[in-house]
Amino acid sequence: MAFIFKAPHIGHLHSLVVADIYARYAKLSKPDRPVYFVNGTDEHGLKIQNAAKAQGMDPSEFCDQLSVHFRKELNARNLIYKGRHEGWYSISDETFYPASQVTKQEQDGIEFYISTTSGSRVEWQEEENYKFRLSMFQSSLISHYTAHPNAIQPPQFQSDIMNALQEPLDDLSISRKRSRLSWGIPVPDDPDHTIYVWIDALTTYLSSVGYPWSATGGDGHSSGWPPDIQVIGKDILRFHAIYFPAMLQALDLPLAKQLLTHSHWTVERAKMSKSIGNVADPIQAIDKYGVDLVRYYLARVGGRFRDDVDWSQEQLQKHSKEVISLLGNLFLRTTSPKIMARVESVPRPSAADVTDTGTVALSPLLNVLKRLAPTFDQHMQRFQVADAMESIIIALSEANLLMTLAAPWSKDTPPAVAANIQALMFETLRQCGILLQPVMPEKSTLLLESLGVSVGQRTLADAAFGRPGLGERGYAQYSTLSDDVTMRSQVESFAAESEAAYGPRTGVPGRQPNVFKFRLKFLLYRMPSCRRQTALHDGEPLVTDATNLL
């Protein structure tokens, strides 16, 4: 869930996209299991609206009541008290920071203090607030994370939290004086105080799944609590890994199973800032490139989560061209009239029946395709989204290479061999189309529909090598494409994406590439240091960062 207090930036979009990718992946891997995807501020959700209506309340009033109910539950257990609080407070982050996370800065002769965690300015404040006995849960939190060593991903962030829990844990201020902050939910029975915004914000996780469940007699499990994954930015890790879990423990509620924490996006290696004019606008990028390509870029570049990554229009364009060129180029070549003419006189083999017995080596692609679905699944389970995308790119690159080396459109290629090559190309597209659904839902749907893969055969299990999927349409449709207006429109739309990426196809199939230069480039592609910067177009690699080696 994203808590957006300012204009949304690319970091907010990243959190939402990653959460959506994993919601779709959950549905892909276990299609019969219900999936709940919660994002935004749920006051605007239909479930909240209906729940409020059932109690004869306004949605805003209903949400305020939930926050008050949460606080009353804590108070009933003697976990809230009134006391003096002082510390370094950040207005933009809405939190107090310990002295260990504050440093002095100087600019234009003026001294000020900032949080080393967020970079936001802080100021020293002293006031009487209501406080939550956070210190009582230090041992239980340590025990929880010790028993669940993979609870926070990537592992470095679990280490950060464990290190933080080794230091004394101060009680948490959970209210602000109304004289300082007039906007907010009043503290019950004390109108001089408002409830701390993060208490209000964190309770939306519970309210989104029907809390308090006492009204329905359930325990929240049937509504989706606890969540399998919560996706957050690293700057709010402490709230989600210490404060909120302690409150859940206080109310005997289960904790989220895993927290997926992503690092920040920078622009030209600098933190985004309106003052220097380098804030990346996600809406502008979507308007220019489309939702699916921006989603792919966020997954491909930002899908390792460990380190900050740089937002770059050049890289966005490069990776957009990469996937559209590889997918669209392979699709166009596989369904070209020349190849269709070569294979129409022989039986159509299934990919599972193709063996490496010809003059062109099929085993590299066969091996990749047989490992593709389990490799993708393993990466996704380990929160290695970028590596999952890499496995798809490798498969598409291998397929484009084989297409060029085998030249199934050539009169010198026996029709039976051409049919085998085409079967592997269709299989590559089918598998990749299924696996790309969580990341590129629109483009993958278009591809699968163009291939004739039915909706009921698009699960993770269906992505295994050799599974049926193309059906009778899969091969036959391309011979009679001119008679099918809808399918022709789909194919032309998909083809246009590829040609827009790198311009019109020049002679492929038909033109024989410079084989010596091609093989030298492909050797570079197979080198680990070059692989991540390589794409294939029309059978020839476009090595963006390794061309100086030629």
N, C-alpha and C positions, 0 to 999 in steps of 0.2 A: 504494500500500500504506500502510495506516495503522498507525503504531506507537503503541499505546495503553498508556501507563504509568499512567494514572489512570482514574477512571470516565469513560466516553465522553461527550462533549458535542457540541453542534451543529456545531462545527468538524470533528470526526471524521466525522460524518454527511455533511457537505458534501463532503468529499474523496471518500468512498465513492460518494455519489450522482453526483457529476460524472464520476467514472471509469466508473461503470456506464452513465451516459447516453452516453458516448462509445464504450463497448463495444457498446451497442445500436445507436448511430448507424453504427458501422463495419459491423455486420451488415446494417443497413437499406440502406446505400449500396452495399455489395458482398456480397450474400448468399452467394456461392459461396466467399468467402475465410474461412478459419478465424479465429476471434477468441479470444484468450486474455485473460481478465480475472482479474488477481491482486489480492487484497486481504487485509487482516488479517495475522496472523502465520502463515506457511505451515507451521509445525510441525504444524498441525492439518489440513493438506490431505491429500486422498486420494493425490495424486501422491507426496508425501513419504513417506506411509505405505507405499505400494507400493514405492518406491525403497529404503526402509530394509529392507523385508521381503526384497527381492531380494538384498540383501547380508547377510541374517541379522542385522540390527541393530535395536535399539530406535529409534523415530523421534527421540526426544530425543538419543540418542547419535549418530545419523546427522547431525542438524543441527549438533551440537557439532563433529563431524568436518569438516563443510563449512567452518565458521569457521576451524578450525585449518588446513585445506588452503589456504584463501585466504591466511592469514598466511604459511604456509610458502612459497607461491609468491612472495610479495613478498620474503620473506627470502632466497630463493634468488637473487634478482636484486640483492642487496645494497642493498635499499631500506629496511631496518629496522636501527636501531642503538639502543643504550642510551645515554641522556643525561639531563642535568639539565633538568627542566621546571618553570617557574613561571608563574603567571598568575592571572587572575580566573576562578574556577570556579563554575558553577551546578550545584547538585545536582539540581534539578528538570529542567533542560534537558540534563544530562549532557554538558556541554561547557565548554571554556575560551573566554573572550571576550578579544579584544585590548583594550588600554586605551582605544582610540578608541570602543569600544562599551560603555563602563562610565561611570556617573555616580553622584555621591554624593547621598544623600537623608537627610532628617532627619524623625523622627516621635517625638513625645512626648519630645523631648530626646535621643533615641538616633540616632546617625549610622550609616548602613549604605550599601552600594553595590548598584546594580541594573544589569542589562543593559538598554541602551536598545533592543535588538532585541525581547526577550521580556517585559521588565518583571520578570523573576525576580531574586531576590537572588543575589548572587555573593560569594564569599569568596576571599581571597588564599591560594594553596596553592603549596608548593614540594616537589618530590619527584623521585626518579629513576625515569624511565619508559622504556619502549620507544617509539621515535618513527619515524614514516614520513617519508621524504624528500620531503615535499610540495613544497618549494621547487624541486625539480628539474623540476616540471611546470608552472610558472607560464607559461613561454613557449608551451608546447604547448596549454595551455588558452586562452590569449589567441588563438592561431592558430585553434583550433577555433571559438570564438565569433565571431571575425572572419569566418571562412569560412561560418558558419551564423548569420546575423544574426537569424533567427527561431527559434532553438533554444529560447529561453525566452520564454514568453508569460504575461501581456501584456508588451509591449516594455520597459516601465519597469523590470521585474525583470532583463532582460538588461543594461540600462544599469547597474543596481546591481552586478551581478556583474562587469561590465567595469571599473567604477570600483574595486571591491575588488581586482581583479587588477593594478591599477596600483600598489598599495601592496606593500611587501615581504611575501612569503608565508612565514610561519614553518612549520617542520616540525611535523607533527601528532603529538601524544601519542596512542598507540594502546593503552596499558595503564594499569592502576591498581594500586597496591600492594595486595596481599591484606589487609594489616593495616588498610587503609582501606575496602576493598570485598571482603568474603569471598564474596559471591554472584556467580558469573560463570564463564565458561569459562577454565580455567587456560591461561597461555601455555605453549606446548610447551617442555619442558626447563627451565622456570623456574616452579615452583609458588608462588613468592612474588608473582607478578603474575597479574592476570586481564585478559582481552582487553577492550578498550574497547567499551562497549555498542553504539556506533554502527557499529563494524566488524562486529559480529555482526548488527546489524539490517539494514545495507545489503546484506549477502551474501544475505539472504532473497530479494532480487530475482532473483539468479542461481539459487539453489537451487530456486526455484519453477518454473523452466524446465529443470531437470535438470542444472545445473552440479555437478561438473565433467564436461564433455562428453567428456573423454578416455575415460571408461568405456564410452561408446557409439560412439565414433569420429566424432562429429559436431562441428559448430562452433557449435551453439546456434540457428542460423537457423531450422531446421525446427521447433524447439521454441518459437519466438517471440521470440528475442533478435536484435537489440536491440528494445526496445519502441517502438512508434510514439509513445505518449504516456505520460508519468508525471504523475500529479496529486498535488500537494503543497501544504501551507500555506506561506505566505511565511516563517514563523518557522524553517522547516527548509530554506530554499533553499540556504544555504551548504553544507550537508551533501550535497545532491543536485546542486549545480551546480559545486562545487569539489572536495570531498573524494572523493566516490565516482567522479566522472569521472577524477580523477587516478589512482586505483587501477585503474580499467579501462584507462586508457592504459598504466599500468605493466605490465599483463598482456597488452597488445596486444588488448584486447577492444573492440568498438565501443560507442560511447556511445548513450544513449537519443536518439531522433530529436528529440523535443520534450518540454520540461518545462512543464506548465500549472500556474501558481502562483496560488493564490487568496488573497485577503486575509482578514482576520478578521471574525468575527461579534461584534457588541457587543450589549448590552442597554441601552436608553435612552442610547445613545451612550457607554456606559462599558464597559470591558473586563470580561468575565465573571469573577467572583470568588466563591468559596464564602464568604469572610469577610463580604461585603456581601449575600450571598443572591440574586445575580442570574444564576445559571447556568441556561441554558436546557436543559431535559431533552428530548432528541429522542424518547425512547421515550414519554414522556407526550404529546407532540404527535402522534405517530403513533397512539397509542391513541385520541386524541380526534378527529383529522381523517382518519385513514387514510394509508397509505403514499403513494399517488399524489398526494394534495393537498399533502403535505409536500414531496415531490419537486418538484412544480410550483412551490411557493413558493421553494424553494432555487434553482431554475433561473431563475425570473422575476425575483427580487429579487437573488440572489447570483450571477447568471450573467454579470456583466461583469468580475468578478475583480480589477479595478484597485484599488478602494478598499474600506475596511472598510464593512460594511453592518449595519444594525440588525435584530436579531431582535425581532419584535413580534407578540404574539398578535392584536392588532387587525388588523395588516397580513396576517397569515396567514389570518385569517378573511375579510378583504376579497378577497384574491386567490383563495382557495378558492371563494368565491361567484362571483367573476368568471368563471372558466373553466367551472364547472359550470352556471352560469346561461346563459352564451352557448351552450354545447354542447347542454345539455339543453333549453333553451327553443327553440332552432332545430329540434331533432329533434322535439319535441312538436308544434310548429306545422306543420312540414312533413308530418307523418303524421296530422294531425287529420282526423276524419271529414268535416268540412265541405269541406276541400280535396280529399280523396279523392273526394268526391261530385262536385265541380266538374270533375275531370279524367277521370273514368271513361269519358266518352263520346268522348274524342279520343285519337289515337295518342300514345304517350309519346315525346317527343323525347329525344335524348341531349344532354348539355351542350355537346358540340362543335358541334352543329347549331343552337344557340340564337344568334340575332343581335339586335342592338339596333335593332329596327324598330318597336317598339310605342310606346304613349303614356308608359310608364314607362321611364326611362333604366336600361338594364342595363349599360352600358359601365363604370361605376365598379367593380362587382363582377366583371365579366368580366376587366377589366384586372388586378385584384388576384389573381384565381384563376390567370390565365395566368402571372403572375410568382411565385406563392407558392412552389412547390417549388424553383426555382432560387435564390430569395431566401433561403429557409430553409437550403438547402445551403451557400450562400456564407457566411452568418452562422456556421454550425456549423464550417466549415473555418477560419474566422478566430477561433474560440473566443469567439464573441459569442452565447452561449446565450440570454441575456436578450432580445437582439434577434431571435433565431429565434422565441422565444415571442411576441414582440410582433407579428411578421408573421402568426402564426396568429390572434391576437386581433383584428387589423385585419380579416382576412378574415371572421371570424365576426361582427364588428360590422357590416361592410358588408352581409353577408347578412341579418342581423336588420333592418337599416334598409330594405333593399329589400323584404323580406317585409311590413313595415308599410306602406310607400308603395304597393306594388302590390296589397295586399289580395286575394290569390288566392282567399280563401274567400267573397268578396263575390259576390252575384248579378249585380252590375254588371260584373264582370271576365269577359271572354270565356273559355270553357274552354281554348282554345288558349294564351292568354296565361298562365292559371293553370298549365297544364302546363309551359310554359317556365320560369316562376318556380320551380315545384317541382323541375324538373330541375337548376336551378342550386343550389338548396338541398341536394339530395342530393349534388351534386358538391362543394359546400363541405364538407359533413360527411365525405364520403369522403376528400378530400385532407387535411383537418385530422386525421381519425382516423389516417391513415397516418403523418403527420408527428409526431404526439404520442406515437407508440409508444416512442421512447427515454426520454421523460420521464414519461409516465403509462401504463405498459404494461397495467395492469389495466383502466382506464377506456377506453382506446383499443381494446383487444380487445373489450370489451363493445359499444362503438359499432360497430365494423366487423362484428361478428357480427350485430348488430341490422340493419345495412344489407345483410347478405348478401354481404359482400366476402370472397372465398375467401382462405385463408391464402397461396396462391401468388400473390396479387395485392396484396401489402402492402409492396412494396419502395419505395425512393426513386424509382426509375424509374416505378413505378405511380402515384406521387403527381402526376405531370405532368397538366396540365389535359386533360380529354377522354379520358383513358385508360379502357378498359372496366374494370368492377369490380363493379358492382351485380348484373350478371347478370339472369337472368329473375326471380329472387326479389326483386330490389331494389325493383321497383315493385309486383309482384303480391302480395307478402307482406302488405302493409298492408290490402288489401281482404279478405283471408281470415284476418286475425290472430286472430280469435276461435276459429278452428279449430286453431290452432297453440299448444299449451300452453307449449312451451319458449320459442318466440319471444315470446309474450305476456309471459312471466315476465321475459325479458331487457329488453323495452321498458319494462315497468312498473318494473323496478329502475332503469333509466337515468332514467326520468321522475321517480322518487321523489327522485333526487339533485338534480334541478333544483328541484323544489317545496320540498325541504328548505332550499335555499339562500335563497330569497326568499319562501317561503310559497306557497299555492295560486295558480294562474293565475286572474286575475279578468277573465274575458270576452274573452280573446284565444285564437283568433281570434273576432271578433264585435264587440268594442268598438272604435270609432274613437277614436284618441288625440286629444289637444289638438294639432292640427297646428301652430299657431303656436308653442306652447311647445316642441313636439318639434323643429321646424326650428331654433329658436334654440339649443336644447341641442346639436343635432347640429353646428351651426356651431362651437360651443365645442369639441366633440369633435375637429373637424378641425384646430383650432389646436394647433400642436406643444406649447405649454406646458400644454395641458389633456389631451392625448390619453392620456398614461400613467395618468391618474387617472380614466378613464372606462370604464364598462361599460354594456352594453345589457341590459335585461330586458324581455321582452314588447314589444319594439319601441321602448321609450322609454329614452333614456340615463339612467343614474344617475350624475351627475357629482358625485363625492364631494368634491372639493376646489375645484370651480369653481361651486358652486351660489350662492355669494354674488355672482356676477356677473350672475345673472338678475334 
